[in-house]
Amino acid sequence: MRPGPAPRPTSLKRAQGNPGRRPLNAREPAPRRGRPAMPAWLSPLAKQEWRRVTKQLMALRVLSNTDGTALAAYCETYADYVGYTLTLREEGATMTTTHGNLIQHPLLGAKHTCLKILRALLCEFGLTPASRSRVEIGRDENDRGDAQHFLFGAS
């Protein structure tokens, strides 16, 4: 990871009139929008989440065919988070060791790690309130003017 804010896509810079007046990346990749194929190896709950979230991302018109790996990581992490949450609800957040000491349940740390990963991935897809505030509706240079689409940027 690089320090500082995430770079803004060239299409967003163009839509905003290139406020920084820096040279634009004419060779930036532009993946085709669309639904990636769901991996067969996803767990049942991850597959359920994949179907739910891809509907939302397709409706927002922000999903591309190249997003499958990140989306699979999100869905599988979501399934892990739910599993850890249910186990902790059943077993409690603390455990007693064989020596009688009260300790934090080992899954509590795993649950918090999943939550950090989920937050980062949700932000990548614009699925948190704060990240949605950085999604702007605009037109890029390829737009014929008959459709609006969402552009990502880091405000």
N, C-alpha and C positions, 0 to 999 in steps of 0.2 A: 504494500500500500504506500502511496505517495502522501506526503504531508500536504495539508491545505485542502481547500474545497475541491470537489470533483469537477473535472472539466465539463463545459457545456457543449452539447452537440452542435455541430456546425449549422444544422437546419434551424436550431433555436436562435443562434446568433444572427443568422440571416433574417429570420422572422422579426427580430427585435431591432433590425437596422444596424447590426454590428456595433453596439454601443462602445466597446473597448477599442475599436478601430485597429485591432491587431489583424495580421493576415489570417484568412480563413483556410481551413484544411480542405482542399479540393479533392483529396483522395481518401476522405473518411469513409469507412465501410457503411453501407446502407442496407441492412438485412431486410428481406421481404417480410412484410407483416403476415402473420398467419399462426395457426395452431400447430405447435410441435407435436410429434408422435409421443404418446405416453409410454414410458419404458415398462416392459413386462415385469421387471424385477421389483417394482414398487410394492410395498405392503398393502393389504386391503384398505386400511384407513388412509394411507398416502394416496392411493388411487381415487378414493372418494374425495379427498381434498383437491386433487388434481382437477377432477371434473368440475368441482365447485368454483375453484379460483380461475380456471381457464375461461369459464363463461364470463366472469367478471372482467378479466383482462381483455377478452375479445370485445366485450361491449365498450370498454374504454378505448379500444383500438390501439393498445400499446404492446401487444404480444407479437413477437416475431418468431419465425421458424428456428432461429438460433438460440432461443431462450430455454430450450428443453433441459439442459443440464442444471441451470440455476433453479428452474421451476421444480425439477425432481429433487434437488437438495432441499428446497423449501418444504415440499410435501412430505418427504421422509423425516425431516427434522420436526415438522408439525406432528406427525404420527408418534415420534419418540416423546415429544413434549406431553402429548395427551396420555400416553402410556405411563410416563413417570408421574404425572399428576394423579392419575387414578390409583397407582400403586401407593403413593404417599398418602392419599386420602384414606386408603384402607389400612396401611401399616403405621401411619404417623410420621412426623418429621424427625423424630428422635428414636434411638435404639439403645439398648443396654448391651455392653460388651460382655464377654465371658468373665471378665474381672469385676463386673458390676458397675462400670462407669457409663454414664449417660453421654451419648455422642449424637451428632447430627447424622441423619440417615444418608448414606452415600449417594442415593439417587437425588437428593436435594441439590447437590452441586451439579449433577448432570442436567437436572431440570433448568437450573439457572443458566448453564452454558447453552442449552437449547434455546432459551428465551433470547439470549444475546444474538445468536445466529439467526433466529426467526426475525428479530427486529431489523437486522441488517438486510436480510433478503426481502422482507416486506417493503423496506425503503427503496430497494433497487427497482421494484415493480410499481412503486407509487401507491402502495396499499396502506399507508398510515396517514392520519390527518396532516401531519407536518409535511410528509413527502408529497401528498396531493397538492399542497399549496405551491409546490414548485413545478407542477404540471400545468402547462399553459396550452390553450387552444389557439391554434394559429395556422398559417399556411406556409409551406416551404416553396422552394423554387420549382418543384415538380407538380405542384397542385394546380389544377385547371380552374380552380375557383368554385367548383361545384360541391366540394366536400371539405369539411374541417377535420383536422386530426390533431392528436395530442402530441405535444413536444415536451421533452424532458429538459430540465435545466436545474442547476444548483444556484438558487438565489443568493 
